[in-house]
């Protein structure tokens, strides 16, 4: 009896509005597909070198396989030309942050955040550390903002690295760059005090 009395006092538009409101949460639910995997995902390499020195490198990791065609590409000497400044990855220029002064291949680098670039050659790379951070690629690279440059040997690897990879070695004594069949190792350590 109570239900009949309640429904007899509700108008048809009111009943329709109640039915709509009751079904709205079901209509609002939808399936959200996962985000498409990035072509050159953002990666990070980090290492605590001593009690006060933490070093972090953030970079975008391109692949040998062309994301548009799926074909294998020749990287060094073609996609990444020899003798030209390269952003050391894809998209934004690679950035290095250190909480303490460090030495890269024997050159002192004060604590701070920097962009990393390189000029690759078949037998060596020139690693460039720039105070100009937040750059997209190397399009606006300015040599006048270099903090330091070091030459390091480039070696051929028996292994093939599909993804461009930056990593510290297990002991934290080198920062390694690997892609395709090329490896470059930059000695790194906390700077001597004083």
C-alpha positions, 0 to 999 in steps of 0.5 A, a space after each residue: 500500500 505504501 508503494 502505491 501511495 508514493 507512486 500515485 503522487 509522483 508525476 511521470 516526468 519525476 519518475 523518468 528523472 529518478 530512473 535516469 538518475 539511477 542509471 547515470 552511474 552505469 552510463 558514466 562507466 567506461 573502459 579506458 585503454 592503457 596509454 600507448 607505449 612511448 616510442 622513446 620512453 623516459 628512463 633514468 640511471 642513478 647511483 650513490 657514489 658516496 655518503 654525500 654524492 648522488 648522481 642521476 641521469 634522465 634520458 629518453 631511450 630510442 630503439 634500433 627498430 624504426 617506430 614507423 616502419 618496424 625496420 632495423 636502422 643503422 644508428 651510428 654514422 647514419 641516424 646519429 651522424 658522426 661529427 655532429 652534436 647529438 642529444 644523447 638519446 631522443 626527445 629532450 636533451 639528456 640531463 645529469 644531476 649531481 648532489 656533490 662535485 664529481 669527476 668525469 674522465 678526470 674533469 671536475 664537475 660542480 654539483 648541479 643539474 646539466 644537459 649532456 650532449 656528445 659528438 660521436 665518432 667511430 673510435 671516440 666520443 666527445 662528451 659535452 656537459 652544458 649548463 643550458 638545461 631544459 632543451 629539446 634535442 640539440 637544435 639550440 645547443 650553444 657551445 658558449 654554455 659548455 661547462 666541460 668537454 671530455 674525449 672517451 673511447 668508443 668500443 665495439 660490443 659483441 652484444 647488440 643493444 636494441 634500446 639506447 641505454 645509460 647505466 652506471 657500472 656495478 661499482 659506480 666507477 663509470 657511466 656507460 652509454 650503449 646502443 647498437 654495437 657501440 659502448 662508451 664508458 666515462 669514468 666517474 667518481 666523487 671529486 677529491 675534497 679540497 
